[in-house]
Amino acid sequence: MRSLGGLLLAAGIASSLAGEAPAQTYPSGQIKMFSGFAAGGTVDIVARDIAAELERVWGQPVIVENRPGANGATATAALAKSKPDGHTLMVVVSGHITNSLLYQNLGFDPLKDVVPVSLIAASPLLVFAHPSFGPSDVKSLVALAKEKPGSISYATPGTGSIQHLSMELLAYLAQIKLIHVPYRGGAPALNDVLGGHVPVSVLSVFQALSLVQEKRLKPLAVTSRGRTEALPDVASMAESGVPDYEAELWFGLIAPTGTPDEVIAKINAAVVRYIKLPETRARLAGQGARPIGSTQAEFAALLRSEQDKWSRLFKEANIKGE
C-alpha cells in the first residue's frame, strides 16, 4: 500500500507534467495568423515574415488570414472568440488600443479578451506633403495653420487610425485646426497626395520612404521622439517645435485570453529569437522600423500606457467615436 507522502508526491509530479504538456505538444497542427488589413500592406508583410519563421522552426503550416475591416477590429473580434490553444494568433498595430475609443460596440475588450505575446517592432510615422505644398517643415505648417485656420487638409488611412490620431495630437499640442480627409487604407490616401488632391498626409515611413527618396513627396517630420535611421535628415516633431510629442506605429503579436502561459512563452521565445537575428534587424531597420522583441509583460505595459495616453487625447481634444 502506498504511503500518503508517496501519493502526494505522485500527484505533484502528475500536476507538474500536466502543466508542461501544452508547451511540449504545441503546435499540434496548422496555425492561423490573422491580419486585420488587406494583403500587401505593412501589417500583412510583418505577419507573413513572422509566420514564415514560425513555420520553419516548428514544421507546422502557419497561414496568414487577411480579415480587413474596422481598422483591424473585425479580425480581433474573431480572434477573441477563437479556441485559446495557441493555434490562432494575430499581428496587431496601434489601432488595437484606439479602436476601443473609436467604436462603441467592438464586441471585445482589447486588454481583457486577448493576451499580449510580444511587441515586434515600432516605426515612426512620416508627415509629408506634395512638393507643391508651401511649408517645408512642421514649424512652417503650424505657422500657416495659425495664419489661415482650417485651410490645411491631410489624408489618412481612416478615422481613428494612429495616423489620424497623430495629426490630432499635433493639432492639439500646437493649438491649430487641420481638416481630416479619411480614406479606406494608406494606398488611396498616398495616391491622392501624389496627385495633388490633398496637400498633406501621414503614413508609415515604410510606405512613403521610396517616394521621398525619389523626390515625389516632401518630408516634413517624423513622429518619434528622435530621428529615424531611414531618413536621418528629417527632423522629429520635438525638434520641430512640438515638445512632448510622440506617436509611433507599433506591431505586436496577440493570442486569445486563456491560451496557456507555457504556450505563450514558447511563441514569445521563437518570435524574440527571430527578431534578434542580425538579418531580421537589418531588414526592419531598412523599412524605417525599430526592431524590439519584448517580453509579454513589457508588451502588456505598453498597451496600458497607450490606452491611458490616447484616452486623454480623445477627452481633451474632444475626439468623437462612432
N, C-alpha and C positions, 0 to 999 in steps of 0.2 A: 504494500500500500504506500502511495506517495505521500510525503510529508506536506504540511501546509506551506512550508517555505519553498519546497520544490514546485508545488502548484503555482505559487505566486511568481516564482522565477520564470516558469514556463509561460505564464500568462503575460509577463512583462516582455519576454522575448517575442512572443507572437504579436503583441501590440506594436512593438518596435518594427518588426518585419512588415506589418500591415501598413505602417506609416511610410515605409520606404518603397512599398510596392508600386505606387503610381509613377514615381520617377524612374524606377527600374524598368517598367514596361512601356513607358512613354518614349516616343509616339508609337501607337499600335496600328496606325493606318494613315490615310490621307489627312492632311491638314489644310483647312481653308483659311486664307488670309484676306479679310475684307479691305477694300479701299473705298472710301466714300466719295470718290471723284472719278471722272472719266479716264479711260485708258490714255496713256501718252503724256499725262501731266506730271508735275513734280512728285506728287504723293504716290502716283502709280509707279514711277521709276524707283523710288525708295522702297516701296513694298516689294517689287519684283527682285530687287537686289537682295533684300533680307530673305525672301522666300527661296531664292536660288541657293543661298548659303545654308539655310536650314535643311533643305533637301539634300545637299551634298554631304552634310555632316551626319544626318540621321538615316539617309537612304530611304526615306518615305516621300511620296509626292507632296509638294506644297503648292497649292493652286491659288493664285490671286483672283479674287472675285470682285469686280467693279460694281458697286451699288451707289451710283451718284444720286444726290438729292438732298435738299435742305442743308446745304453746307456740310455734308458728311453725317448729319443726324439720322438719315434713313438707314444707313449701314450700321450705325452704333445701336439703334433700336433693335435691329436684327441680332447683333452680337449679344446684347444684354439678355436676349431670350434663348440663346444657344446653350447647348449642354456644356457645363463647366468642366471639361476634361482636358483642356489644352489643345484640342483639335480644331478649334475655331478661334482665330486671333484677328487683330485689326491694327493697321497703321493709322494713327490719327494725327491731326495737326492742331494748332492753337484754337481753331474754331470748336474743338471738342468742349472747351470750357465756355466760350462766349455764346455758343448755341443755346445754352440753358438760360441765358439772359435775354436772348432774342425771341425764342419761341416759347409760347405759354404751355403747350401740351406736347412735350417731347416724347413722353412715354417712358422715360428712364431718367435716372439721376446720374450725371457724369462722374460723380465721386463715389457713389454707393453701389451702383449696379454693374460697374466694371472695375477691374483692378489694374493698376499700372504694372508693366513688366520692365520696360527700360526706356529711358529717353535716348533716342538715336542720334539726333543732330539738331542744330539750330542754325537759322540763317537770318541775317538782317534783311529787311525789305529795302527796295530801292525806290525812292521817289524820283521820277524822271518826267521829261516833257518832250513835246515835239520840238525840233530845232528852231522853229519859228517863234516859239514862246519867248517873250521878252526876258524874264528873270532867268539867271543862270545858276542860282543857288537858292537855298531856303530863305536866307535873310532878305533877298530882294523879292521873293514870292510873298513873304509876310508883309513887307512894305507895300507891295502892290495891293494886297488884300485889304490892308488898312486904308489905303487911299481910295480904293473902289470896292467897298464891301459887297460880297455876293457876286462878284464878276468872274471868279475863277472856278471852273468845274474840274472834277477829277473822276477818272474811271477806275472801278474796282471789279473783282470777280463776283461781287454780290453784297447785299445788305447784311451786316453782322459779321462779315469775314474779318480776319485780322487785318487785311489790307484797308478795309473801310474804317475799322476802329483805330488803326494807326494814324489816319488822317484826322479823325475826330479828336484824337489825343493832341495832335499838333494844333488844331483849331482851338481847342480848349485852353492849352497852355499858352499859346500865342495870342489868345483873345481875338480871333479873326473868324470870319464867316466864309466857308467854302461850300460849293454845290456838289453834292454826291450824285454820280451817274452810275448806278449798278448794272452789271452785265451778268450773263449766265456763264461765268467762267473767265479765266485770265486771258485766254486767246482772243475772244472778241473785244475785250477791253483794250488789249495791246494793239489789235488791228485798227481800232478807231483812233488811237493816239497816233499811230503811224500814218493814218490817212488824214490827220489834221482835224478830225471831227470833235475831239476833246483834247484840250491842251496838255493835261497833266494826268499821270496815273501813278500807282504804287503797286508793285508786284515783287515776287521773289527775285533776288539777284540772279538766280539761275535762269529765270525766264527772259530777263532783259539783257543779260550780260553781252551776248554776241552782237546785239543791235546797238548797244552803247559803243562797243569796240569798233563797229562799222560806221559810227557817227550818224546813225539813223535816228538815234534818240539822244537826248541831252540829260545827263545825270544831275540831280540837284542835291541829294543827300542820301545816306544810308541811315536806317532807323535804329541801329545798335548804338551802344554807348561809345564804342570806338570804331575805327575804320575797319574795313574788311580787306583781307589779302587779295581778294579777286579784283577789287577796284581801289587800290591804295591812294589814288589821287582824289577820291571823292570824300568829302567831309561828312562827319557824323552829325546828327541833329544837335547834340550838345555843342559841338564846335560851331554850329550854325546859329547859335543864339537861343536855343531852346533847352535850358538846363532841366535836369531831372526827367529827360525823355528817354524811353527805351521801349521798343516794340519789336519782337522777333517772331518769325515763323518757326515753330519747333515741330519736330517729328517724333512720335513716340509709339511704342507697341503696347497694346492693352489686351486683356482677356476678360471673359465673363466672371463676375463675382461668384465665388465658390470653387474656382479652379484650385486644386491642391497646391499648397505652398511649395512642396517639393518639385512639382511640375513647373511652376512659375520660376523657381530658382534655376532649373535646368535650362529653360528657354532663355532666361536672362544671361546665364553664363555663355551660351552659344552666341547670342547677339553681341554681347560685350566683347567677346574674343574676336569676332569678325570686325567690329568697328575699330578695334585697336590695331588691326593689321596695317602696316605702312601703306599698302596699295589702296586699301579702303579709305584711309585718312586722306591720302593724296587726291583720290577721285572726288571725295566730298568737298575738300578744300578748293579744288578746281572749279566746282559748281557754286562756289560762294558760301558753302555751308561749313559750320564748325562741328567736327565730329565730337560726340560726347560718350555715349555708352555708360549709362548711370546704373546705380543700384535701384531696386524697387522703391526703397524709402526716399531716395533723392528725387525720383520722378513724382512720387506722391506729394512731397513737399512743394515741388514746382506747381503742381495742379492746384493746390490750396492757395498758393501765393498768387497765381494767375486769376483765380476766382475772386480773391479779395481786390486785386488791382482793377480788373475790368468792371466789377460790380460798382466800385466807387465812381468810375468814369461814367457808366450808364446813369447813375444817380445824379452826379454833379453836373454833367453836360446835358442831362435830360434827354438821353437817347431812348427812343421808344422801341419796344419789341413788337412782334407780330402776333 
